[in-house]
Amino acid sequence: MTEEQKEEQRRSFAFGNTNIENARITRRTVDEAASELETAKP
C-alpha cells in the first residue's frame, strides 16, 4: 500500500466516523482539516 493510499484510507475512515455523529461533516471538511494538520506539522 502506498503512502497516498494510506492517506486516502485514513481520511475515508475519519469521514465515516465523524459523519455518523454529525451529518454536516463532508469529505471536503475532512480533506480541509487533514491538509491544515499536514501544514501545521513541526
N, CA, C and O atoms as a DFTB+ gen file, in Angstrom:
168 C
 N C O
     1  1       0.855      -1.173       0.000
     2  2       0.000       0.000       0.000
     3  2       0.904       1.241       0.000
     4  3       1.823       1.354       0.812
     5  1       0.631       2.154      -0.910
     6  2       1.446       3.363      -0.998
     7  2       1.042       4.358       0.093
     8  3      -0.013       4.221       0.712
     9  1       1.883       5.344       0.315
    10  2       1.562       6.386       1.299
    11  2       0.293       7.139       0.895
    12  3      -0.512       7.515       1.747
    13  1       0.126       7.353      -0.393
    14  2      -1.069       8.041      -0.884
    15  2      -2.327       7.229      -0.584
    16  3      -3.346       7.791      -0.182
    17  1      -2.263       5.934      -0.774
    18  2      -3.396       5.064      -0.486
    19  2      -3.691       5.035       1.010
    20  3      -4.853       5.015       1.416
    21  1      -2.643       5.031       1.829
    22  2      -2.836       5.055       3.285
    23  2      -3.526       6.342       3.720
    24  3      -4.426       6.320       4.560
    25  1      -3.101       7.464       3.144
    26  2      -3.707       8.755       3.486
    27  2      -5.169       8.787       3.053
    28  3      -6.025       9.276       3.791
    29  1      -5.455       8.272       1.868
    30  2      -6.835       8.218       1.382
    31  2      -7.696       7.360       2.305
    32  3      -8.834       7.720       2.604
    33  1      -7.166       6.241       2.751
    34  2      -7.898       5.355       3.645
    35  2      -8.112       6.018       5.009
    36  3      -9.183       5.883       5.601
    37  1      -7.100       6.732       5.509
    38  2      -7.216       7.421       6.790
    39  2      -8.319       8.479       6.742
    40  3      -9.126       8.601       7.664
    41  1      -8.335       9.232       5.656
    42  2      -9.358      10.277       5.510
    43  2     -10.750       9.667       5.375
    44  3     -11.718      10.194       5.924
    45  1     -10.850       8.576       4.656
    46  2     -12.138       7.901       4.497
    47  2     -12.643       7.389       5.844
    48  3     -13.830       7.496       6.153
    49  1     -11.741       6.837       6.631
    50  2     -12.092       6.352       7.966
    51  2     -12.565       7.516       8.841
    52  3     -13.576       7.411       9.536
    53  1     -11.829       8.616       8.797
    54  2     -12.205       9.797       9.585
    55  2     -13.577      10.308       9.168
    56  3     -14.401      10.649      10.017
    57  1     -13.823      10.360       7.870
    58  2     -15.120      10.820       7.383
    59  2     -16.235       9.904       7.867
    60  3     -17.253      10.374       8.376
    61  1     -16.048       8.611       7.709
    62  2     -17.071       7.658       8.105
    63  2     -17.441       7.761       9.568
    64  3     -18.616       7.680       9.928
    65  1     -16.439       7.940      10.409
    66  2     -16.697       8.015      11.850
    67  2     -17.278       9.353      12.280
    68  3     -18.144       9.390      13.155
    69  1     -16.830      10.440      11.696
    70  2     -17.359      11.742      12.104
    71  2     -18.736      12.003      11.520
    72  3     -19.564      12.655      12.155
    73  1     -18.990      11.505      10.323
    74  2     -20.283      11.721       9.683
    75  2     -21.407      11.019      10.432
    76  3     -22.552      11.467      10.389
    77  1     -21.096       9.939      11.108
    78  2     -22.101       9.232      11.919
    79  2     -22.596      10.152      13.039
    80  3     -23.786      10.183      13.350
    81  1     -21.672      10.893      13.632
    82  2     -22.001      11.773      14.749
    83  2     -22.560      13.119      14.292
    84  3     -23.374      13.729      14.986
    85  1     -22.118      13.576      13.123
    86  2     -22.509      14.901      12.666
    87  2     -22.689      14.859      11.143
    88  3     -21.704      14.824      10.405
    89  1     -23.917      14.862      10.681
    90  2     -24.218      14.733       9.258
    91  2     -23.728      15.925       8.436
    92  3     -23.682      15.849       7.208
    93  1     -23.364      17.019       9.094
    94  2     -22.865      18.191       8.368
    95  2     -21.408      18.031       7.946
    96  3     -20.907      18.824       7.149
    97  1     -20.726      17.021       8.468
    98  2     -19.348      16.755       8.079
    99  2     -19.347      16.148       6.674
   100  3     -20.069      15.191       6.396
   101  1     -18.528      16.720       5.804
   102  2     -18.421      16.219       4.438
   103  2     -16.998      15.732       4.192
   104  3     -16.104      15.965       5.005
   105  1     -16.797      15.064       3.080
   106  2     -15.436      14.644       2.714
   107  2     -14.549      15.870       2.541
   108  3     -13.362      15.841       2.866
   109  1     -15.126      16.930       2.036
   110  2     -14.347      18.166       1.859
   111  2     -13.890      18.712       3.216
   112  3     -12.755      19.169       3.353
   113  1     -14.763      18.663       4.205
   114  2     -14.412      19.115       5.551
   115  2     -13.223      18.317       6.078
   116  3     -12.282      18.884       6.632
   117  1     -13.272      17.008       5.904
   118  2     -12.193      16.133       6.364
   119  2     -10.909      16.441       5.599
   120  3      -9.835      16.515       6.197
   121  1     -11.011      16.620       4.280
   122  2      -9.827      16.930       3.469
   123  2      -9.200      18.251       3.894
   124  3      -7.977      18.356       3.987
   125  1     -10.021      19.250       4.149
   126  2      -9.503      20.550       4.571
   127  2      -8.804      20.451       5.928
   128  3      -7.726      21.012       6.119
   129  1      -9.421      19.740       6.858
   130  2      -8.824      19.582       8.186
   131  2      -7.508      18.814       8.100
   132  3      -6.534      19.178       8.759
   133  1      -7.473      17.757       7.292
   134  2      -6.255      16.960       7.145
   135  2      -5.141      17.795       6.512
   136  3      -3.981      17.690       6.912
   137  1      -5.486      18.610       5.540
   138  2      -4.499      19.469       4.899
   139  2      -3.944      20.498       5.880
   140  3      -2.744      20.775       5.883
   141  1      -4.812      21.058       6.707
   142  2      -4.365      22.016       7.719
   143  2      -3.421      21.351       8.715
   144  3      -2.413      21.939       9.107
   145  1      -3.745      20.132       9.122
   146  2      -2.887      19.412      10.061
   147  2      -1.531      19.078       9.431
   148  3      -0.505      19.119      10.111
   149  1      -1.523      18.751       8.145
   150  2      -0.281      18.457       7.446
   151  2       0.644      19.658       7.449
   152  3       1.844      19.521       7.690
   153  1       0.098      20.828       7.185
   154  2       0.932      22.031       7.109
   155  2       1.351      22.513       8.494
   156  3       2.315      23.269       8.618
   157  1       0.644      22.089       9.527
   158  2       0.958      22.521      10.894
   159  2       2.020      21.638      11.554
   160  3       2.489      21.956      12.647
   161  1       2.406      20.535      10.906
   162  2       3.404      19.654      11.489
   163  2       4.724      20.391      11.660
   164  3       5.140      21.151      10.785
   165  1       5.380      20.158      12.798
   166  2       6.669      20.855      13.022
   167  2       7.773      20.308      12.152
   168  3       8.906      20.784      12.222
